[in-house]
Amino acid sequence: MEFLIIDDPLKFYNLMLNDIARAKRFIYLETYKFSNDHMGIKFRDALTRKAIEGLEIKILIDSWGKGPISESFFNTLIKNKGQVKFFEKIKISSDIFTRGHRRDHRKILVIDDEISYMGSMNITGYNLNWRELALRTKGEEMAVIWKKVFHQNFEALNQYIITTKLAYTKTIKFGEWEVVRDVPSMPLQRLRKKYVQLIKNAKSRIIIETPYFLPGFLLRKAMIDASKRGVDVKVILPMHSDVRMIDILRNRYLGMLYKNNIKLLFYTPNNLHAKLMVIDDRIFSISSANFDYRSFRYQYEIALIGTEQDVLNQLIEHISETLRNSEEFNYETWSKRPLIEKIFEAILVPFRHLL
């Protein structure tokens, strides 16, 4: 198999569009955001051309992430036998504050049992200057797995929810790889439990990249325990993400983590949207999930966990570049942050599971 780590959105979109143009049999796309902007229109038109050529086109988009687009946006594609499904519209009900957060946050593209993509990037021009992370794989072994995952998601979707029955949610293991599928669940939270296990087993180094950082108690404890036994724990965050409320709330936890020797760094050029964990330069997780309550508890997420050396080498290069453009957390500045920020932190704490 051939592997390529991509962290530049424009390169990612151009590669995807070239692969779509060369497709011969089918294209399956699952994404959280598909915007009605110049990039979304490019992809819509490219997929429509392949539908007109007679390829099997299936698209699964989250209803919240899609914004204002509807089936009419894909009219010509659908008229040419392309299939488009929108995952669960938000409904006004007694459990809107939990049900409304059950979003399909996964990002998968599969082409012709040959090429697959997964990672952090949506189909939108909004993120062109962000630092993202996706894995492109060329090879039947990986593409067949992602095709299976996509089909189960696509076929399981009804107008209310993707089914949570075991066949569609269990971890898939093949060779040295694992595909961990998370679904909204208080007791399951498979990805959170997997990350706690990986952190507990770390021997020398843990590196986490995430745009939104609100780790629950067990994750915080696992990270602190790892640091106490001599593991170098680094968390890289954007200096300013695109969700200001999360930036405010995360500040509440930073001082405590810093005092427990967790190294905190802030990526400064723009938003860091990569979702990555590397353990001991030996095990990696590339994911759609953020390091927060909402992803682990309420959203449909997916992660690829493995030990492939070629991927690890590229990820270590990616991390090195991220670190070169990051600043260390300043505890003194944090401790002197304005009182109004501390008040807002306290106000937001009860809503930490929903941000």
C-alpha positions as CSV (number, residue, x, y, z in Angstrom):
1,M,0.0,0.0,0.0
2,E,1.0,3.6,-0.6
3,F,0.4,6.2,2.1
4,L,0.4,10.0,2.0
5,I,-0.2,12.4,4.9
6,I,-1.7,15.7,3.8
7,D,-2.0,18.7,6.0
8,D,-2.6,21.4,3.4
9,P,-6.3,21.7,2.5
10,L,-5.7,23.0,-1.0
11,K,-3.4,20.1,-1.8
12,F,-5.9,17.7,-0.3
13,Y,-8.8,19.0,-2.4
14,N,-6.7,19.0,-5.6
15,L,-5.7,15.4,-5.0
16,M,-9.2,14.3,-4.2
17,L,-10.6,16.0,-7.4
18,N,-7.9,14.4,-9.5
19,D,-8.7,11.0,-8.0
20,I,-12.5,11.6,-8.6
21,A,-11.8,12.5,-12.2
22,R,-9.9,9.2,-12.8
23,A,-12.6,7.1,-11.1
24,K,-14.0,4.2,-13.2
25,R,-16.5,2.4,-11.0
26,F,-17.8,4.1,-7.9
27,I,-17.2,7.0,-5.5
28,Y,-18.5,6.9,-1.9
29,L,-18.2,10.1,0.2
30,E,-19.2,10.7,3.9
31,T,-18.5,14.1,5.4
32,Y,-19.7,16.4,8.1
33,K,-19.6,19.7,6.1
34,F,-20.3,20.1,2.4
35,S,-20.6,23.8,1.7
36,N,-22.4,25.8,-1.0
37,D,-19.2,27.7,-1.8
38,H,-16.6,27.6,-4.5
39,M,-15.1,24.4,-3.2
40,G,-18.4,22.6,-2.5
41,I,-19.6,23.5,-6.0
42,K,-16.3,22.1,-7.5
43,F,-16.9,18.8,-5.8
44,R,-20.6,18.7,-6.6
45,D,-19.8,19.3,-10.3
46,A,-17.0,16.7,-10.3
47,L,-19.2,14.1,-8.7
48,T,-22.1,15.0,-11.1
49,R,-19.9,14.4,-14.1
50,K,-19.0,11.0,-12.9
51,A,-22.7,10.2,-12.3
52,I,-23.4,11.2,-15.9
53,E,-20.6,8.8,-17.0
54,G,-22.5,6.1,-15.2
55,L,-20.4,5.6,-12.1
56,E,-22.1,4.7,-8.8
57,I,-22.1,7.8,-6.6
58,K,-23.2,7.7,-2.9
59,I,-22.9,10.7,-0.6
60,L,-23.7,10.9,3.1
61,I,-23.7,14.4,4.6
62,D,-24.6,15.6,8.1
63,S,-27.7,17.8,8.2
64,W,-26.2,20.3,10.6
65,G,-22.9,20.5,8.8
66,K,-24.4,20.9,5.4
67,G,-25.7,24.3,6.2
68,P,-28.3,25.6,3.8
69,I,-27.8,23.1,1.0
70,S,-30.6,20.6,0.2
71,E,-31.3,17.8,-2.3
72,S,-31.9,20.5,-4.9
73,F,-28.1,21.4,-4.8
74,F,-27.5,17.9,-6.1
75,N,-30.4,17.8,-8.6
76,T,-28.4,16.8,-11.7
77,L,-26.4,14.2,-9.8
78,I,-29.6,12.6,-8.4
79,K,-31.3,12.7,-11.8
80,N,-28.3,10.6,-13.0
81,K,-28.9,7.9,-10.3
82,G,-26.5,9.4,-7.8
83,Q,-27.7,8.9,-4.2
84,V,-27.5,11.6,-1.5
85,K,-28.5,11.2,2.1
86,F,-28.6,13.8,4.9
87,F,-28.0,12.6,8.4
88,E,-30.6,13.5,11.0
89,K,-32.1,17.0,11.0
90,I,-32.2,18.8,14.3
91,K,-35.7,18.6,15.7
92,I,-37.2,20.7,18.5
93,S,-37.9,18.2,21.3
94,S,-37.4,17.6,25.0
95,D,-33.9,16.2,24.5
96,I,-32.7,18.7,21.9
97,F,-29.6,19.6,23.9
98,T,-28.4,16.0,23.6
99,R,-30.1,14.6,20.5
100,G,-29.2,17.7,18.5
101,H,-25.5,17.0,19.2
102,R,-25.6,13.5,17.7
103,R,-23.9,14.5,14.5
104,D,-22.2,12.4,11.9
105,H,-18.7,13.9,12.2
106,R,-16.9,11.2,10.1
107,K,-14.9,12.1,6.9
108,I,-14.4,9.2,4.4
109,L,-13.9,9.0,0.7
110,V,-13.5,5.7,-1.2
111,I,-12.8,5.3,-4.9
112,D,-12.8,2.1,-7.0
113,D,-11.5,-0.3,-4.3
114,E,-8.2,1.4,-4.8
115,I,-8.0,4.9,-3.1
116,S,-9.3,6.0,0.2
117,Y,-9.1,9.2,2.3
118,M,-9.9,9.8,6.0
119,G,-9.1,12.4,8.6
120,S,-10.1,15.9,9.6
121,M,-11.0,17.7,6.4
122,N,-14.5,18.6,5.3
123,I,-15.6,19.7,1.8
124,T,-15.6,23.5,2.2
125,G,-13.5,26.5,1.2
126,Y,-13.8,27.8,4.8
127,N,-10.6,26.0,5.9
128,L,-8.2,26.7,3.1
129,N,-5.6,28.4,5.5
130,W,-6.1,25.9,8.3
131,R,-3.6,23.1,9.3
132,E,-5.5,19.9,8.8
133,L,-4.6,16.2,8.7
134,A,-5.8,13.5,6.3
135,L,-4.4,10.1,5.2
136,R,-4.6,9.1,1.5
137,T,-4.1,5.4,1.0
138,K,-3.7,3.6,-2.4
139,G,-4.3,-0.1,-2.2
140,E,-7.2,-2.5,-2.2
141,E,-6.7,-3.8,1.4
142,M,-7.5,-0.4,3.0
143,A,-10.1,0.7,0.4
144,V,-12.1,-2.4,1.0
145,I,-12.3,-1.8,4.7
146,W,-13.4,1.8,4.2
147,K,-16.0,0.7,1.6
148,K,-17.4,-1.7,4.2
149,V,-17.6,1.0,6.8
150,F,-19.2,3.5,4.4
151,H,-21.8,1.1,3.2
152,Q,-22.8,0.1,6.8
153,N,-23.2,3.8,7.6
154,F,-25.1,4.6,4.4
155,E,-27.4,1.7,4.6
156,A,-28.0,1.9,8.4
157,L,-29.1,5.6,8.2
158,N,-32.8,6.2,8.5
159,Q,-34.6,9.5,9.0
160,Y,-33.8,9.5,12.7
161,I,-30.4,8.0,13.5
162,I,-27.7,5.7,12.3
163,T,-28.3,2.4,14.0
164,T,-26.1,1.6,16.9
165,K,-26.4,-2.2,16.6
166,L,-23.1,-4.0,17.1
167,A,-22.5,-5.0,13.5
168,Y,-22.2,-1.4,12.5
169,T,-20.2,-0.1,15.4
170,K,-17.7,-2.7,16.5
171,T,-14.0,-2.1,16.0
172,I,-12.5,-3.6,12.8
173,K,-9.1,-5.2,13.2
174,F,-7.0,-6.2,10.2
175,G,-3.3,-6.8,10.4
176,E,-1.6,-4.1,12.5
177,W,-4.6,-1.7,11.9
178,E,-7.7,-0.9,13.8
179,V,-10.7,1.1,12.7
180,V,-12.5,2.4,15.9
181,R,-16.1,3.5,15.3
182,D,-17.7,5.7,18.0
183,V,-21.4,6.3,18.3
184,P,-23.4,8.5,20.7
185,S,-23.3,6.6,24.0
186,M,-22.6,7.3,27.6
187,P,-21.3,3.8,28.5
188,L,-19.5,2.9,25.2
189,Q,-17.3,5.8,24.3
190,R,-15.0,3.4,22.5
191,L,-12.6,6.0,21.2
192,R,-12.1,7.7,24.6
193,K,-11.5,4.3,26.3
194,K,-9.0,3.4,23.5
195,Y,-7.1,6.7,24.1
196,V,-7.0,6.2,27.8
197,Q,-5.6,2.7,27.2
198,L,-2.9,4.0,24.8
199,I,-1.9,6.8,27.2
200,K,-1.7,4.4,30.1
201,N,0.6,2.2,28.1
202,A,2.9,5.0,26.8
203,K,6.6,4.6,27.8
204,S,8.3,7.7,26.5
205,R,6.3,10.2,24.5
206,I,2.7,11.3,23.8
207,I,1.8,13.9,21.3
208,I,-1.7,15.2,20.8
209,E,-2.9,17.6,18.2
210,T,-6.5,18.8,18.5
211,P,-8.5,22.0,17.7
212,Y,-10.8,21.6,20.7
213,F,-9.4,20.4,24.0
214,L,-11.8,19.6,26.8
215,P,-10.6,16.2,28.1
216,G,-12.8,14.5,30.7
217,F,-11.5,13.4,34.1
218,L,-10.2,10.0,33.0
219,L,-8.3,11.4,30.1
220,R,-6.8,14.2,32.3
221,K,-5.8,11.6,34.9
222,A,-4.3,9.3,32.3
223,M,-2.2,12.2,30.9
224,I,-1.1,13.4,34.4
225,D,-0.2,9.8,35.5
226,A,1.8,9.3,32.3
227,S,3.7,12.6,33.0
228,K,4.4,11.5,36.6
229,R,6.0,8.3,35.4
230,G,8.4,10.2,33.1
231,V,6.5,10.3,29.8
232,D,6.9,13.5,27.8
233,V,3.3,14.6,27.2
234,K,2.7,17.4,24.6
235,V,-0.6,18.8,23.6
236,I,-0.7,21.2,20.6
237,L,-3.7,23.5,20.2
238,P,-4.5,26.4,18.0
239,M,-3.8,29.7,19.6
240,H,-7.3,30.7,18.4
241,S,-9.7,28.1,17.1
242,D,-12.9,28.9,15.2
243,V,-15.0,28.3,18.3
244,R,-14.3,31.1,20.8
245,M,-16.4,29.5,23.7
246,I,-14.3,26.4,23.6
247,D,-11.1,28.5,23.8
248,I,-12.4,30.3,26.8
249,L,-13.5,27.1,28.6
250,R,-10.3,25.1,27.9
251,N,-8.3,27.8,29.7
252,R,-9.8,26.7,32.9
253,Y,-7.9,23.4,32.7
254,L,-4.6,24.6,31.3
255,G,-2.9,25.7,34.6
256,M,-3.7,22.5,36.4
257,L,-2.3,20.4,33.4
258,Y,0.8,22.7,33.2
259,K,1.5,22.2,36.9
260,N,1.4,18.5,36.3
261,N,4.2,18.8,33.6
262,I,1.9,18.5,30.6
263,K,3.6,20.6,27.9
264,L,1.0,22.8,26.2
265,L,1.8,24.5,22.9
266,F,-0.2,26.9,20.7
267,Y,-0.1,26.8,17.0
268,T,0.0,30.4,15.9
269,P,-0.3,30.9,12.0
270,N,-4.0,30.0,11.8
271,N,-6.4,27.4,13.1
272,L,-5.0,23.9,13.8
273,H,-7.8,21.5,12.9
274,A,-5.8,18.2,12.9
275,K,-7.0,15.3,15.1
276,L,-3.9,13.3,15.9
277,M,-2.3,11.2,18.6
278,V,1.2,9.6,18.5
279,I,2.4,7.3,21.3
280,D,6.1,6.5,21.7
281,D,6.7,7.3,17.9
282,R,5.3,3.8,17.5
283,I,1.5,4.0,17.5
284,F,-0.7,6.6,15.8
285,S,-4.3,7.6,15.7
286,I,-5.7,9.7,12.8
287,S,-9.3,10.6,13.6
288,S,-12.3,12.7,12.9
289,A,-12.8,13.2,16.7
290,N,-11.8,16.2,18.7
291,F,-10.3,15.7,22.2
292,D,-13.5,16.8,24.0
293,Y,-16.6,15.6,25.7
294,R,-18.8,16.2,22.7
295,S,-16.9,14.1,20.2
296,F,-16.5,11.1,22.6
297,R,-20.0,11.2,24.0
298,Y,-22.4,12.5,21.4
299,Q,-21.0,12.2,17.9
300,Y,-20.5,9.5,15.2
301,E,-16.7,9.5,14.9
302,I,-14.0,7.3,13.4
303,A,-10.3,6.7,14.0
304,L,-7.6,4.7,12.2
305,I,-5.0,3.4,14.6
306,G,-1.9,1.7,13.4
307,T,1.9,1.2,13.5
308,E,2.8,1.5,9.8
309,Q,6.3,3.0,9.8
310,D,5.8,5.0,6.6
311,V,2.8,6.8,8.1
312,L,4.7,7.3,11.4
313,N,7.6,8.9,9.6
314,Q,5.3,11.3,7.8
315,L,3.4,12.1,10.9
316,I,6.6,12.9,12.8
317,E,7.6,15.3,10.0
318,H,4.1,16.9,10.3
319,I,4.4,17.3,14.0
320,S,7.9,18.8,13.7
321,E,6.5,21.4,11.3
322,T,3.6,22.1,13.7
323,L,6.0,22.6,16.6
324,R,8.2,25.0,14.6
325,N,5.1,27.2,14.3
326,S,3.9,26.9,17.9
327,E,4.5,28.9,21.1
328,E,4.7,27.4,24.6
329,F,2.0,28.0,27.2
330,N,2.9,30.9,29.5
331,Y,1.7,30.1,33.0
332,E,2.3,33.6,34.4
333,T,0.2,35.2,31.6
334,W,-2.5,32.6,32.2
335,S,-2.6,33.2,35.9
336,K,-3.1,37.0,35.3
337,R,-5.9,36.6,32.7
338,P,-8.8,39.0,33.3
339,L,-11.4,38.3,35.9
340,I,-14.1,38.5,33.2
341,E,-12.5,35.5,31.4
342,K,-12.5,33.5,34.6
343,I,-16.2,34.3,35.2
344,F,-17.1,33.2,31.6
345,E,-15.1,29.9,32.2
346,A,-17.2,29.2,35.3
347,I,-20.4,30.0,33.5
348,L,-19.5,27.6,30.6
349,V,-18.5,24.6,32.8
350,P,-22.0,23.2,33.1
351,F,-22.2,23.2,29.3
352,R,-18.8,21.5,28.7
353,H,-20.4,18.3,27.3
354,L,-22.2,20.3,24.6
355,L,-19.5,22.6,23.3
